[in-house]
Amino acid sequence: EQILAELKEIRRLLEQRKAADAPAPPGKVRLADVGTNVIGSSAAPLTLVTFTDYQCPFCRRFFERTWPELKRRYVDSGQLRFVVRDMPLNIHEQALPAALAARCAGEQGRFAPVFDALFRLPELTPQAVQSVVTAAGVAPGPYASCVARAGQKAAIDADENEAERLGINGTPGFVLAQKSGAELEGTLIVGAQPTEVFTSRIDALLAAPHTR
């Protein structure tokens, strides 16, 4: 049984790697402009939405290899807003608790440091997650109430349903978008693509007349 479980895990990782290397599907997608967990200016002309899993190795690869450059070039300069939506996979038992931790830290205005620290953890254990939350200065009483609130899990379920509707079947998945009324309209980027995939598409949109 252990060997079978390991073989299934290897197959899953290979499938995720294949998805990470796949080109973005053509066509536009639309989704609600849900800005709960946000890094960057609300006035940014572009939005990059990510559907993530804090225990996913490919999400970590994006965080380590691509996110620093995107943050430096576009988020910190006010050109890109980064919206994090949750897609904790069932095979990662600590992904849901981590998502709840980040969301509840966000209710106290501490989402960004917790998001950053969770992906830097060598191992995503309950104790490590709690240490991250405490170090971020999150008040324990309101935090505990937030984690226990049923509405938080419902919000995560809504994120997962939205990802499924968009055709995002694994993590990480992205939508590079512009505001269209109360919604976002953009295109998918599937998997932890090389940094150049993101920067080339962002630069092209920023150079377009309707973006300036």
Sequence and secondary structure as in RCSB ss.txt:
>XXXX:A:sequence
EQILAELKEIRRLLEQRKAADAPAPPGKVRLADVGTNVIGSSAAPLTLVTFTDYQCPFCRRFFERTWPELKRRYV
DSGQLRFVVRDMPLNIHEQALPAALAARCAGEQGRFAPVFDALFRLPELTPQAVQSVVTAAGVAPGPYASCVARA
GQKAAIDADENEAERLGINGTPGFVLAQKSGAELEGTLIVGAQPTEVFTSRIDALLAAPHTR
>XXXX:A:secstr
 HHHHHHHHHHHHHHHHHHHTS   SS EEEE   SSEES TT SEEEEEEE TT HHHHHHHHHTHHHHIIIII
TTTSEEEEEEE   TT TTHHHHHHHHHHHHTTT HHHHHHHHHH SS  HHHHHHHHHHTT  HHHHHHHHH H
HHHHHHHHHHHHHHHHT  SSSEEEEEEEETTEEEEEEEESS  HHHHHHHHHHHHHSTTT 
